[in-house]
């Protein structure tokens, strides 16, 4: 959580300084739910399909700082070779597919990847997980993907982060059910509800959901309520968020809540947390400095191809 927050603060500064091309979408306020989910997954075994606010989850799943900075700054050394949007990065062979902008599609994607593992006889002990927002639950891909996962009883965790807005469209204009977790019953999957900025509650819920999926319990739908502490992207001032919502419990910063919980439990002292933050700042600065010295892809001297890696026939 801490490393993700420090990293994204730096990305925000680089964007505002004109060093990043394209949008920057921060996970400020989402770190507890995203990081907790991925913390219970195993890279090299499980599947994690992150969304735009999942830097904490990416970090917990093992994404390196260099993969992040190289993609955002367009380095040819990055996983996408400097040729794709900064958030559309991944390492599919290691179980982390690239983010899909067509929100909701990651549910169908992970369901398909799990079905492929089953057909290959490699599904035992595997969990597939993805994260999406409340707005994505209104898409056809979400419905089709979750319905397939339910019918096939796939070991899948779908995290719905209800941050109250699909960009600027509030919940009251998105769905008419009393609560998004009620949809779990309609699909025939297990439903879990949690306050998304309470780290201890979130960690317990994610552990329960991932364990249930891994143990044969079928798909698990987790709904976490919170408020994103920034605009939809760095280009958005979030002026549409009502003042009373900003003052509500939904707007508590999960980082501050987590620090208080960990200090009170004797897990870390304030000085230890300060040291961790200073180390994260140094690591991020080092990654950015190295990336800024690397080359961008050359449009006329590059044989990189997205899909086909064989010899072309005349």
Steps between C-alpha positions, in 0.01 A plus 500: 500500500773743599716434197200538268400834656855638478536377143173650386577832666813508285308403187258785568790744520652368177165531323454859613854577387419372151729197527225240455300468178142381543283484808595426858238326715587469866388244755500745791255355751495158331831373640355287782257302285734462203809411701314260729351301212831452321682420826311171518587405142815322385687627196594217267197299613200731516354757257453868581343738249541854642299808416605865487503552879685181588857616546499365857377165369756498221773571754377227735485255207866571425507768230835678507543874526694493174207346313286791618736788431614356167143472377391844618810667359503302174827309538574232243626285790152474652259206478302672224817625324384861524225436247182490705302716737660541839236305694460226238795299619535146623690172487241241393743208516547578869126514565445874471324598176507861386222730617202525265336840456166340412403476864340173603684303234760379748232281663447314174875492436585339833213254461644402162851464639370275777305290248819462296688382809225245563521368144876468541463317831673785687217651704548324833594748775468801267300817569419766243417850622414836358397839628249743351289797597129540561448634148644187340229287662254653253682363195408194298850357536464498879170314477617247244833440671359458850214284374750271325718484810198411712372229265847347471569544875834659427743589783464872450486814715335810355568811705252783441633825644192715543664842505158660449560634149540357151720791398246770602179292499381425852364168625139620481530527121687170458295229668166460676580209733543585867863388504737360237574198718135395450595409144704207628184303579365562151810351343517213749835602646617580852477866600718694744457858620770716662589860579779561251712740706527272806818299439441234765142434388606499135789259561274258687237514225752449218659207681160338541402555137829380348508194728142412410574524127820296533320233704232437238236749612455647153496870413508757779362853453650753741348849519709764676349841571723808505557833329788556262709784637572656163330563169433232244840592359751775564315706240181495712442717810210288632289812556187285463561326837264652761657667804306274737647191335851641532433542873357150547664182623536385140761773450736379773846445355578128521870584544436701815258239631752221434787685665290557811392136512855369456647734760225421751555126446875536554584377151698815413608812680461847352875520445499166314221620272694821434807294409291286264364810332850649459623173348206491259570860394866415432410189300245690289743785434768251394263319262388827339858623463611178331198493270555859388841396365356220285399521135154527355404262216624606157221502238728379218743268677291263705380151408281455806162345421199455725380155401705320231859403579581265210652576161285691256444328165537690174 
